[in-house]
């Protein structure tokens, strides 16, 4: 495809960033200018197949038509008003989420904001002396101080102490450790139904149900961070439905608005009144544009039967990766739930990501050795086949290099 845009070149854009943007991100040396579905193009006209669109935000791919149309229509009517007013579009969005999950909604702008709201809510709902929250090693809950402290990964805490008091960490999948941490000051357990940034780690069978029991026995709240698993990613509307365990609170963001910034907290009818007026807010939370995008996202998933497509794609990636594991022996473990796909390697995955990029495929590596894919629900099997072959060839090449070195 030839370049028909007038965008600055990648080199020019990189220089612009060097002069004016704080370098707190490690960026690829590419200036992306356009996207459609699971494809993106850079300013030089190169096309990439995106298996990690928007870090999981673009669950419907880039620029999904219904979301684009809804935003275009809404932006000409009402862009933003404070939450001191009623907006029918926000109310309808909350209704649609509640009907597919439970409870009532609080809207914000991101996953870390949703988790901050959850932290406040569990403390507001319980007695003042009950302030401790149990989270899990390898989990990720955000970058603000409460969510950061909830994130039981020391690398994110470096140089930022002292952190917020009240968080205790249990090893992944260790029920005995959880029980030992619970005391009369514990108010909640907070957990991702599937660890995302932690490497697409799926909890042992029955683990989440046992956490529900522990919370019930001790009059504690159970919070599911569904920032990655929510809105159909697992092949169900929400991750808790996949595991048949209902928490008291779920937090949402990323895919919630089809790529537009948006976050939400859903709390049960018993718990939600504790987030009383004056105790929490988000200026742009639930704004009309995010609400329009959120409604269009839910409608697209439902009308296009994308939950079924997510399950089908999950089966595709699991079967292909397991076969590749048998072929090359470089894959330690395959972990898949819907369009959450992880392949833990026996080597560092950085070179695999670079090889894929060179051949026109965008993937992610997390935790050093886990190739993480969060493709769009509507990727389609043809595009899945195309991209998987690029990934498979990168892994085959790495295997061959290791064999030659030995």
HUTAJO-V654742 format. One record per run of one state. SS is the DSSP state (~ for helix, > for strand, _ for the rest). FROM is the first residue (numbers start at 0). LEN is the number of residues. If there is no record, write none. Layout:
SS&FROM&LEN, SS&FROM&LEN
//
This chain:
_&0&9, ~&9&11, _&20&11, >&31&6, _&37&1, >&38&4, _&42&4, >&46&4, _&50&2, ~&52&4, _&56&5, >&61&1, _&62&2, ~&64&11, _&75&12, ~&87&13, _&100&3, >&103&5, _&108&2, ~&110&15, _&125&6, >&131&6, _&137&7, ~&144&6, _&150&1, >&151&1, _&152&1, ~&153&3, _&156&10, >&166&4, _&170&4, ~&174&7, _&181&4, >&185&6, _&191&2, >&193&2, _&195&5, >&200&2, _&202&4, ~&206&11, _&217&3, >&220&5, _&225&13, ~&238&5, _&243&5, >&248&4, _&252&1, ~&253&4, _&257&5, >&262&5, _&267&1, ~&268&4, _&272&15, ~&287&16, _&303&2, ~&305&23, _&328&2, >&330&7, _&337&2, >&339&6, _&345&4, ~&349&9, _&358&2, >&360&2, _&362&1, >&363&3, _&366&3, >&369&4, _&373&7, ~&380&25, _&405&1
//
